[in-house]
Amino acid sequence: MRYQGRFEGQKRPKKSGKRMSNGLKIFLIVLAVLLVLIAAVAIWGISYYNKMMNKMNIITLPEDTYVYTEETTAPAQEEPAEVTEATEATTVETTRPPMTADDIVNILVVGQAYREGEESRLADTNIVVSINTYTGKVTLFSVLRDTYLKLPDYMGKTCGKTKYNFCYNLGYSWNGIVGAMEMSNICLKDNFGIEIDYDIEINFDSFIKVIDYLGGVDIALTEAEAKYLNDDDVWVKYDVEPGMQHLDGMAALCYARMRKAEGDSDSDIKRTARQRQLIEVLLNKVRNLSLSELEGVADTLLPLITTTMKPGDIASLLVKVAPLISKLEIESHTIPIENESLEGSRWGDLIDIYEDGIMDSVILFDMGKNKQFIRAITEAEGVN
């Protein structure tokens, strides 16, 4: 039934055909003006959004990126327990579909200190951000630099086993930034089963500018960490004390890159833990910003980012994440996984990687156990 038909019996007889005609004309003019204004606002909004997003250096990876990867098989699943009558009686029917890999977005964030004119592009920081739009959980995985693994054979070049830290630079030397990101994605899939959806590279200058724009960050420092920062006369221009301290961009960067404060048992594990702590502080700070403040962050940060995320990808992700911002739960791990349930799956050792008589400290890991643990988070494998 047409909307107008619901009120046919209530309409009054026409008093003047001319007046009705003029009234209809005025109505149509007003409606047209409103539609034009709405369209103009919409067009301006889309144009502004695209203008902002296009400030990033957007690159495109080949569609057949994973042609290089080894086949990833799902871990064996236990047979479901037989359903008893009691269980059947208490089962609550739900209309919500089960969680799938489509509900999860995996982003590889690489931080590096590369400056124009330098030949190497070593990835100083590698963090996989896994955003679960089904549960509202964000999981941060720090990929440890000394992880000993097989690098993927790429662009006709055969690679052996070495530290993960070399992967990004090798890909870059063979195929620029596309090669760096592509080779890293393949390596993570082959060794840990992580299927990366998007890549982001940010340099340390960007890091400093964003934190300074946000007015600094509050970080709790141990006595050893405070001493480390005070001993650094290049990045930290003021003295800090143990306990909660307010750090500007340069001091926060020094904190994030801290190799080994006194008492650290494993420098890379402690370093990546500090990085994840800093990210959590930043996420909590950003989620409380106003729209104008968020615009300022975007205007500062976007030109300094290289990414495979296109404006449409970001818009789609924002639509999914925006309703969850206030209640996002953040969890963090290292890769390889350091977890009581995977006891013995990672440990340190000394290996002559280059067969030159020099022993390098590396991290060994159990590939099967790591894949099973990680894919449950990043691919929703075996969770339903």
TALINSUL-V190886 format. One line per field, one symbol per residue. ss: DSSP state (~ for helix, > for strand, _ for the rest). burial: 1 if it has 16 or more other C-alpha atoms within 10 Angstrom, else 0. Layout:
BEGIN
ss = ???
burial = ???
END
This chain:
BEGIN
ss = ___~~~~~~~______~~~~~~~~~~~~~~~~~~~~~~~~~~~~~~~~~~~~~___>>______~~~~________________~~~~~~__________~~~>>>>>>>>>____________>>>>>>>>____>>>>>>>___>>>>___>__>___>>>~~~~~~~~~~~~~~~~~~~~~~~~~~~~~_____>>>>>>~~~~~~~~~~___>>>>>_~~~~~~~~~___________>>>>>_~~~~~~~~__________~~~~~~~~~~~~~~~~~~~~____~~~~~~~~~~~~~~>>>___~~~~~~~~~~~~__~~~_>>>>>>>____~~~___>>>>>>________>>>>>>_~~~~~~~~~~~~______
burial = 000000000000000000000000000000000000000000000000000110111000000001011000000000000000000000000000001110111111111101000000111111111111110111111111111111110100000001111111111100101111111111111111111101111111111111110101111010001111110000110001000000111111111111111000000111111111110101000000000000001110111111111110000000011001100101011111110000001100001010000000011111101111111111111100
END
